[in-house]
Amino acid sequence: MPIKGRSDVSRIPRIGKIHLGVKQKSERSGNEYPTAVDYFVVKPDESTSENAVEAFRSVYGDRPREITVAFPSNSPEQFFPQFLSSYRRVGERYELYCKGDGETANRVDGQGGRIQVQCLYRDCPVFQEGKCKELGQLQFFLPDVPGIGVWQLDTSSWHTTINLNGSIQMVMALTGGRIAMVPLKLRIVPKVVNPDGRPKTVYVLTLGIDDMKLTDFMTRTPLLTATMPSVEPIPEDELPDDLYLDTQIVDDKLGMQEEPGYESVSEGADIAAVSEVKFKPYRDTEAAMVRLASLDGELLELLTAEPTVVNKLKSLREGTAIRFEVTQSQRWVDRLELVDFKVVS
């Protein structure tokens, strides 16, 4: 007899990882650093067995520039998740320090758990230190390679992410939303960019749809049509080590810094749940009204026109618990003004 909620759960395992560069050692410092190459790299590591490497090379050789892939689902959010991520070292291992989407983030709290904070993206000191990256994790089958399971490729390239997102959307538009198990060509190609006004050649990924005809999508059938199990979740603490240098790991000093506005809220401040947040123009800026439900059932209505507080309020969702501080308003008569707050759950 199957166990409900357990026996009916099936996952597609990960076979290995494909890299877009190789590590070289600096003659001066002795440190290793990643170097981009114009071919796909598959090597034995913690994620990829010797057998998987041999299977890949038996089909594509040592330095392929093109491979045939098939995505495991029709949801790009599942097979190509994209997020902001930073990592820190904990003893002999690495740990996901912070993961965000540009609005909210989940960050370690130093006590074995995580807290939700505002994601400041490019204004965040961790990002400005080069220790937070825009990461994409592409997962796919290699239909021609022996072995049943998905392969993973990590990228922090803006050009690659834009290329893949556009191609995926194009294929799904031509097939009525279907992309799962449709064989496609994944290529690594040179691209000339001008990041500082001077031409520079970088290597980016593309999905080979430019040499396909519309009839190819109309007549091509998926490799499999049965419902596919979901892909095994990617371990969140797994460091994409070919994308992060040792100097790009969050250290204890930087890791202790919080975004502006969170540290100022004392642990003794009141706690309440967000009931409603509204925004409206106020003089030459913007004001916010927030309704909170306190622990004793009291409904509080607070106002603020402080730009930093208003911006933080925009990322809050109904039901979020916050620790907050208020003061008697100098702007509005007989009203309480929200000084600052900190998300606690």
C-alpha positions as CSV (number, residue, x, y, z in Angstrom):
1,M,0.0,0.0,0.0
2,P,1.5,3.4,-1.0
3,I,2.1,6.0,1.7
4,K,0.1,9.1,0.9
5,G,2.3,12.1,0.5
6,R,5.5,10.0,0.2
7,S,5.1,7.1,-2.1
8,D,3.5,9.3,-4.8
9,V,6.5,11.8,-4.8
10,S,8.9,11.2,-7.6
11,R,12.0,13.2,-8.6
12,I,14.3,13.3,-11.6
13,P,17.9,13.0,-10.3
14,R,20.7,15.3,-11.3
15,I,23.5,13.5,-13.2
16,G,26.1,16.2,-13.3
17,K,27.1,19.8,-14.0
18,I,28.4,21.5,-17.1
19,H,30.7,24.4,-16.8
20,L,31.5,27.4,-19.0
21,G,35.1,27.9,-17.9
22,V,38.2,26.3,-16.4
23,K,40.1,27.2,-13.2
24,Q,43.7,28.5,-13.6
25,K,46.2,29.2,-10.9
26,S,47.8,32.7,-10.6
27,E,51.6,32.5,-10.7
28,R,51.8,35.5,-8.4
29,S,49.4,34.7,-5.7
30,G,48.9,31.0,-6.1
31,N,45.1,31.5,-6.0
32,E,42.7,29.8,-8.5
33,Y,40.5,31.9,-10.7
34,P,37.9,31.0,-13.4
35,T,38.7,31.7,-17.0
36,A,35.9,31.6,-19.7
37,V,36.4,29.2,-22.6
38,D,34.6,28.8,-25.9
39,Y,33.4,25.2,-25.2
40,F,31.4,23.3,-22.7
41,V,33.4,21.8,-19.8
42,V,32.5,18.5,-18.1
43,K,34.8,17.3,-15.3
44,P,34.6,15.0,-12.3
45,D,33.6,16.8,-9.2
46,E,31.2,16.6,-6.3
47,S,28.2,16.9,-8.6
48,T,29.5,14.8,-11.6
49,S,30.8,11.2,-11.4
50,E,33.6,9.7,-13.6
51,N,30.9,7.6,-15.3
52,A,28.9,10.7,-16.2
53,V,31.9,12.5,-17.6
54,E,32.8,9.4,-19.7
55,A,29.2,9.2,-21.0
56,F,29.2,12.9,-22.0
57,R,32.6,12.7,-23.7
58,S,31.7,9.5,-25.5
59,V,29.1,11.6,-27.4
60,Y,30.5,15.1,-27.6
61,G,34.2,14.8,-27.0
62,D,36.3,17.0,-24.7
63,R,35.5,20.4,-26.1
64,P,32.0,20.6,-27.7
65,R,30.6,24.0,-28.7
66,E,27.1,22.6,-29.3
67,I,25.0,20.1,-27.4
68,T,21.4,18.8,-27.9
69,V,19.2,19.5,-24.8
70,A,15.6,19.0,-23.8
71,F,13.9,20.8,-20.9
72,P,12.1,18.7,-18.3
73,S,9.0,20.8,-18.0
74,N,7.0,23.6,-19.6
75,S,7.8,26.0,-16.7
76,P,10.9,28.2,-17.2
77,E,10.7,29.0,-13.5
78,Q,11.4,25.4,-12.7
79,F,14.1,24.6,-15.3
80,F,15.8,28.0,-15.3
81,P,15.3,29.7,-11.9
82,Q,17.0,33.1,-11.6
83,F,17.8,35.0,-8.4
84,L,20.3,37.1,-6.6
85,S,22.6,35.0,-4.4
86,S,25.5,35.3,-2.0
87,Y,27.4,32.7,-0.1
88,R,29.5,32.5,3.1
89,R,31.9,30.0,4.4
90,V,30.9,28.0,7.5
91,G,33.8,25.9,8.6
92,E,34.8,23.6,5.8
93,R,31.6,24.1,3.8
94,Y,29.7,26.9,2.1
95,E,26.2,28.2,3.0
96,L,23.7,30.3,1.0
97,Y,23.9,33.6,2.9
98,C,21.2,35.6,1.1
99,K,18.8,34.9,-1.8
100,G,16.6,37.7,-3.2
101,D,14.5,38.8,-6.2
102,G,15.3,42.5,-6.2
103,E,12.4,43.3,-3.8
104,T,12.6,40.8,-0.9
105,A,15.3,38.4,0.2
106,N,15.8,35.6,2.7
107,R,19.0,36.0,4.7
108,V,20.6,33.9,7.4
109,D,19.9,35.4,10.9
110,G,23.0,34.1,12.6
111,Q,20.9,31.8,14.8
112,G,20.5,28.9,12.5
113,G,17.4,30.3,10.7
114,R,16.5,32.8,8.1
115,I,14.7,36.1,8.1
116,Q,12.9,38.0,5.3
117,V,14.5,41.4,4.6
118,Q,14.2,44.0,1.9
119,C,16.4,43.3,-1.1
120,L,18.2,46.4,-2.0
121,Y,19.8,44.8,-5.1
122,R,22.4,47.2,-6.5
123,D,22.2,49.4,-3.4
124,C,23.1,46.5,-1.1
125,P,26.6,46.6,0.3
126,V,27.0,42.9,-0.4
127,F,26.2,43.4,-4.1
128,Q,28.5,46.5,-4.2
129,E,31.3,44.4,-2.8
130,G,30.9,42.0,-5.7
131,K,29.8,39.2,-3.4
132,C,26.2,38.9,-4.6
133,K,25.6,37.8,-8.2
134,E,22.6,37.5,-10.5
135,L,22.5,33.7,-10.9
136,G,20.7,31.5,-13.3
137,Q,20.6,27.7,-13.0
138,L,19.7,25.9,-16.3
139,Q,18.5,22.3,-16.0
140,F,18.0,20.0,-19.0
141,F,18.3,16.5,-20.3
142,L,21.0,15.4,-22.8
143,P,18.9,13.0,-24.9
144,D,22.0,11.6,-26.8
145,V,24.0,11.0,-23.7
146,P,23.6,7.7,-21.8
147,G,21.9,8.1,-18.4
148,I,18.5,9.2,-17.2
149,G,18.6,12.5,-15.3
150,V,19.1,16.2,-15.7
151,W,22.3,18.2,-16.2
152,Q,22.8,21.6,-14.7
153,L,24.6,24.7,-16.0
154,D,25.1,27.8,-13.8
155,T,25.6,31.2,-15.3
156,S,25.9,34.8,-14.0
157,S,26.2,36.3,-17.5
158,W,23.7,39.0,-18.4
159,H,24.0,38.3,-22.1
160,T,23.4,34.6,-21.7
161,T,20.4,35.1,-19.5
162,I,18.8,37.5,-21.9
163,N,19.5,35.2,-24.9
164,L,18.1,32.1,-23.2
165,N,15.0,33.9,-21.8
166,G,14.2,35.3,-25.2
167,S,14.7,32.0,-27.0
168,I,12.6,30.1,-24.5
169,Q,9.8,32.6,-24.8
170,M,10.0,32.4,-28.6
171,V,9.8,28.6,-28.7
172,M,6.9,28.6,-26.3
173,A,5.1,31.2,-28.4
174,L,5.5,29.0,-31.5
175,T,4.3,25.8,-29.8
176,G,1.4,27.2,-27.8
177,G,3.3,27.1,-24.5
178,R,5.0,23.8,-24.9
179,I,8.8,23.4,-24.6
180,A,9.2,20.2,-22.4
181,M,11.1,17.5,-24.1
182,V,11.5,19.4,-27.4
183,P,15.1,18.8,-28.7
184,L,17.0,22.1,-29.1
185,K,20.6,23.0,-29.8
186,L,22.4,24.8,-26.9
187,R,25.5,26.6,-28.3
188,I,28.3,28.6,-26.8
189,V,29.3,31.5,-29.2
190,P,31.5,34.5,-29.1
191,K,30.0,38.0,-28.7
192,V,31.7,41.4,-28.9
193,V,30.6,43.8,-26.1
194,N,31.7,47.2,-25.1
195,P,31.3,47.4,-21.3
196,D,33.7,50.3,-20.8
197,G,33.7,51.7,-24.4
198,R,36.3,49.3,-25.6
199,P,35.4,46.1,-27.6
200,K,35.8,42.8,-25.7
201,T,34.9,39.3,-26.7
202,V,32.9,37.2,-24.3
203,Y,31.3,33.8,-24.7
204,V,27.6,33.4,-24.2
205,L,25.0,30.7,-24.6
206,T,22.3,30.7,-27.2
207,L,19.5,28.3,-28.1
208,G,19.8,27.3,-31.7
209,I,16.5,28.5,-33.1
210,D,17.8,30.9,-35.7
211,D,18.5,28.1,-38.2
212,M,15.1,26.4,-37.7
213,K,12.0,26.9,-39.8
214,L,8.5,27.5,-38.5
215,T,7.4,24.1,-39.8
216,D,10.0,22.5,-37.5
217,F,8.0,23.7,-34.5
218,M,4.7,22.8,-36.1
219,T,5.7,19.2,-37.0
220,R,8.2,18.4,-34.3
221,T,6.8,16.2,-31.5
222,P,8.2,16.0,-28.0
223,L,10.6,13.1,-27.2
224,L,8.2,12.0,-24.5
225,T,4.6,12.9,-24.0
226,A,3.8,11.3,-20.6
227,T,3.7,13.4,-17.5
228,M,7.2,14.0,-16.2
229,P,8.2,13.8,-12.6
230,S,9.5,17.1,-11.1
231,V,13.3,17.7,-11.1
232,E,15.1,17.1,-7.8
233,P,15.6,20.4,-6.1
234,I,19.0,22.0,-6.4
235,P,20.8,22.1,-3.0
236,E,20.6,25.8,-2.0
237,D,23.9,25.7,-0.2
238,E,25.8,24.4,-3.2
239,L,28.3,27.0,-4.3
240,P,28.7,27.6,-8.1
241,D,32.4,27.6,-7.5
242,D,33.4,28.5,-11.0
243,L,31.4,31.7,-10.7
244,Y,32.5,32.8,-7.2
245,L,36.2,33.6,-6.3
246,D,37.4,33.2,-2.8
247,T,37.3,37.0,-2.5
248,Q,33.7,37.0,-3.5
249,I,32.5,35.0,-0.5
250,V,30.7,37.0,2.3
251,D,33.0,37.4,5.3
252,D,31.9,37.7,8.9
253,K,32.4,41.5,8.9
254,L,30.3,42.2,5.9
255,G,27.8,39.5,6.8
256,M,27.0,41.2,10.0
257,Q,25.9,44.3,8.2
258,E,22.2,44.8,7.7
259,E,20.5,47.0,5.2
260,P,19.9,50.5,6.3
261,G,16.9,50.8,8.5
262,Y,16.8,47.3,10.0
263,E,19.5,47.6,12.6
264,S,17.8,50.7,14.1
265,V,14.8,48.8,15.3
266,S,15.4,47.5,18.8
267,E,14.4,44.0,19.9
268,G,12.1,45.5,22.4
269,A,9.9,47.2,19.8
270,D,6.3,46.3,19.4
271,I,5.3,43.4,17.1
272,A,2.2,43.4,14.8
273,A,0.9,41.9,11.6
274,V,0.5,44.0,8.5
275,S,-3.2,44.3,7.6
276,E,-3.1,46.9,4.8
277,V,-0.7,49.3,3.2
278,K,-1.7,52.3,0.9
279,F,0.4,54.9,-0.8
280,K,-0.5,58.4,-2.1
281,P,1.3,61.6,-3.1
282,Y,2.3,64.0,-0.3
283,R,3.6,67.4,-1.2
284,D,6.7,66.7,-3.4
285,T,7.1,63.1,-2.2
286,E,5.1,60.1,-1.3
287,A,3.4,59.0,1.9
288,A,2.2,55.7,3.1
289,M,-0.6,54.6,5.5
290,V,-0.1,51.2,7.1
291,R,-2.7,49.3,9.2
292,L,-1.3,46.8,11.7
293,A,-3.0,44.2,13.9
294,S,-1.3,44.0,17.3
295,L,-0.9,40.8,19.3
296,D,-3.7,41.9,21.6
297,G,-6.1,42.5,18.7
298,E,-5.8,46.3,18.5
299,L,-5.9,47.8,15.0
300,L,-3.3,50.5,14.6
301,E,-3.1,53.1,11.7
302,L,0.3,54.6,11.2
303,L,1.6,57.2,8.7
304,T,5.0,58.0,7.2
305,A,6.5,60.1,4.5
306,E,10.1,59.1,5.1
307,P,11.4,57.9,1.7
308,T,13.4,54.9,3.0
309,V,10.5,53.7,5.2
310,V,8.0,54.2,2.3
311,N,10.2,52.1,0.0
312,K,10.5,49.4,2.5
313,L,6.8,49.2,3.0
314,K,6.3,48.5,-0.8
315,S,7.8,45.0,-0.3
316,L,5.5,44.0,2.5
317,R,2.7,41.5,2.1
318,E,-0.5,41.2,4.1
319,G,0.1,39.0,7.1
320,T,3.8,39.8,7.4
321,A,4.9,40.2,11.0
322,I,7.0,43.2,11.8
323,R,8.7,44.8,14.8
324,F,8.1,48.5,14.6
325,E,8.7,51.8,16.3
326,V,6.5,54.9,16.3
327,T,6.5,58.5,17.4
328,Q,4.0,61.3,17.7
329,S,3.8,62.8,14.2
330,Q,5.0,66.3,13.6
331,R,3.4,66.3,10.1
332,W,-0.1,65.1,10.9
333,V,-2.1,66.3,14.0
334,D,-2.9,63.6,16.5
335,R,-1.5,60.8,14.4
336,L,1.3,58.3,15.1
337,E,4.1,58.2,12.6
338,L,6.0,55.0,11.7
339,V,9.7,55.6,12.4
340,D,11.1,52.2,11.2
341,F,10.3,48.5,11.1
342,K,11.9,45.1,10.8
343,V,10.4,42.0,9.3
344,V,10.4,39.1,11.8
345,S,8.5,36.5,9.8
